[in-house]
Each structure stands twice: as structure tokens, then as C-alpha cells.
Amino acid sequence: MKKFVKYAVALAAAALLAFLMILIWKGNSRDHSLRTCEGLSVEFGEEHNFVTRDDIKAYLDEEYGAYIGQRVDSVDLHKVEAILDRRSAVLKSEAWITPDNIMHVKISQREPVVRFQTATDGFYADEKGFLFPLQENFTSLVPIVDGNVPIQEKNGFKGQPDKPEERLWLSQVIEMVNYMEKSGIWADNISQITVDGKGDLVLIPREGSEKFIFGSPDQAQDKFRRIEEYYRSIAPLKEKGYYTSVNVKYARQVICRR
């Protein structure tokens, strides 16, 4: 009899708990369906300022429509993220709504490593070779490659180049500027990188009259070592400004011309 009473009490307690949980769930469901989105909060994961809070709001107003005042359970957060992810400077977006009925958006922006400038257009490339247009709000202080840049994409293009040879050249340039940055020397001492009419990269230092003919961007580390050898062993033997061009494009050679 005592066991029966215990089982009955336990069963009744479990039933009561289940009943209360159902009531709470229904109450929360009704409350959830009555809640409406009351605002937008935007945060950025990096210090780049390619896009601003006003830009994010404008993108959503234009492509999503009215989300302020919309029931929170009907706000399409996946659509919000898809709209923002289409922006060229946005790497990834995350959207969620908190219990205070505010929609939060976190933006991770692309980080450029090099900028290309042609006669008619300019664009950035990130570490993975993703191209995206220059942005009106912000200019990133990265190495600039100008002149006859061999990437033939339309203005406003975003993505990786279609042609394999363009992707290869781009990856080699990225490897070169990364080496310059990590060296602790060349990123500060090279003021200009130009692609000449022959397709050769020409590096112009901040000091001195020499122009270094680098050739293609491959074998960057070896070519910079030969430039270092020029400064260490060749330049000191002549007066300042004696040579105007130093060619390091050919393996194991440093060709100096007046």
C-alpha cells in the first residue's frame, strides 16, 4: 500500500510538472508571436570601415523591406544574412534577435592584402585572391600595384579571376607582398610597384634612383635576396645614383645599368 501511494504521488507530481511546462510553453509561444522587432544593432568584427552601420541599414531597407515592426518569429534571418553576404566587402554576416526584440547583425569584413590600380579602375584582393572593388568609405593602407595589371575583369567585379593564368599571377603577387610585409624591411622601403609594358614588375624604392626590374612575381624571396646583395656588395663600390636600373628577374643574376 505504501509503495502504491508513493508511485501515485510521484505520478501525480510528474503529471503536474508536465502540465505546468505545457502552460509555460504555450504562454511563451503566445508571447513570442506577439513580439515585434523594435530596432537594429550592428557590430563589426574588424577595424576596417569599408561598410558602416548606415550602409547595413540601407542595404536591408532596400532589399529586405520593413523588418522593424515585423513579428520576431517571422523575420527571415537567413535572408538578412544572404543580403549582407552579397556585399563585396563583407566576408560573413550573422543575424539574431535577442529577448529585448532587437535584431543584431555582426559583420566580418574582407581584409585586403594588396590594391591594384589601372588607368580606368581599381580593386583590392584579399589573402585568398578574392577581388572586390575599392570602397568609398575607407581606403586600406596596403601595397599598391599599378600599370599594366594583367587581370581583365569588368569594373565592379568581385570574386576570383576566371582565367587560370590570372589566378596564378594574382597568387604570386599576394605571396610577394606577404613576404615584403613579413620581412620587416621591404614593405617600408618600396614605395611603388608598377607593371611595365612587357609585363615585368618594376619596384621603386623610397630612397635612391635605382629601379629594380623584378620580372614576374614568382621566386620573390630569391629576387629580394639579390636586391639585398646589390645594396651590400655592389652599390657601395659606386657613387650614389651611379646605376639607374637593377635587373634581378633572371636566376642567379644581378644586371646593373647606368
Secondary structure by P-SEA (a helix, b strand, c coil): caaaaaaaaaaaaaaaaaaaaaaaaaaaaaaaaaccccbbbbbbccccccccaaaaaaaaaaccccccccccccccaaaaaaaaaacccccccccccccccbbbbbbbbbbbcbbbbccccccccccccbbbcccccccccccccccccccccccccccccccaaaaaaaaaaaaaaaaaaacccccccccccccccccbbbbbcccccbbbbcccccaaaaaaaaaaaaacccccccccccccbbbcccccbbbbcc
